[in-house]
Each structure stands twice: as structure tokens, then as C-alpha cells.
Amino acid sequence: MEVIKQKLTELERIVKEHPLKIPLEVAAEFLGIGREGLMAALMRGNVPFGFAYQKQDGGYRVPVIPSVTFYLWYCNTTGQEVMSADIEYRRHPV
């Protein structure tokens, strides 16, 4: 269970540092995969938490990993569940 707590703490830190979009390098490191592998998956549309596009023919590739989408995907939850849990915690803090 400690590993899970550590990963969730790390994820929260990442989202706080990058509230809109998570940089490709940061997401790849968090997931324990290579930067190029994650970029390829984003370009092909193989991951549900982001996408990538090419600026122009032969131009550079731009990854887009929205922070909220990545967080919800990793936690396997919805925004409504997160908000409900936060509201419940405020009512009854541990």
C-alpha cells in the first residue's frame, strides 16, 4: 500500500506543478516508460489521457496531456467522484 500512496502523492505534486498540461517528459517518467514510446502512443491515439499532433508536414510533434484528464485516468475515477470525496472529507476530516 505504501507504493500506492507514494505514486498518488507524486501525481498530486505533478498536477500542482502543471495544473493545465503535463509535459511529455514528466508523464513518461511518472509512468516509467520512454519519452518516444509515450509520444508514439499519443500520436496513434492509443492512450485515453492525451493526444499529439504534428504542426505541419514534416514539422515537430506536439504532445497534449491535460492534467485533469491524466489524473482522473490514473486514479480510474471521474471528476464527480473526486469532488464528492473532497466534499465528504471537508465535512468529516480524518
N, C-alpha and C positions, 0 to 999 in steps of 0.2 A: 504494500500500500504506500510505502514511503516514496517509491519511484513515481507513482501516480501523482502524489502531492507535489513532488518536485517539478514534474512536467507541467502541471496546471499552474504552479507558481511562475514558472518560466514563461508560459503562454500569457499569463496576465501581464507580466513585465513587458513582453514584446508588444502587446496591444496598447499598453500605456505609452510606450516609446513611439509607436507607429499607429496612431489612432485611426487613420484613414486607409492606408495601404501598407502592407508588409513587404519590404524589399525581398527580392528573389533570394539573395544570399542568406538572409535571416530565416526565411521559411525553409529553405533547403537544409540549413544547419539544424534547425529545430526538428525536422522530420528525419534527419540522419541520412539524407540522400545527396547526391551530387547536384550542383547547380545546373549543369547541362541536362541532366535527366529530368529535373523538375521543369525546366524550360520546354523541353520536348513534350512532356505531358500537358503543359499549359497550351502549347501551340496546337496540339492534336485535340484538345478538349477532353482529355482523359481524366481530369480531376474536377470535382464539383465546386471547389472553393475559389477558382480563379480562371483566368484566360490570358492569352497573349496574342499579339498581332504584329504584323510586320509593317513598319512605317511606309515604305514604298517598295517597288520591285527591287530586290537586292539590298534594301535598306536594313537598318538594325531592327531587332525584335524587341518588343516592349511587353514585359510581364505586368499583369494587373492581379494583385491578390488583396481584395478588400479585407480589412482587419476583422470586421464583424462576421463576415461570411466564413473566414478561416476559423475563427474562434468557435462559432456555432457548429461547423463541420467537425472540428477536432473533438468537441465535447458531445457530439451527437445529440444535439438539442435544438430547440427553437428559441427565438428571441422572447416569445411569450413565457416559456418555461423559466428562462433566466430572470426575466422581470418579476415573475411570481415568486421565485425563490428569494430574490433580493427584498421584495416587499415583506415576505414572511419573516425573513431574518431581521429586518428592522423592527417588526412587531415583537419578536421573541428572540433577541440576541442570545447567543450561547455563552 
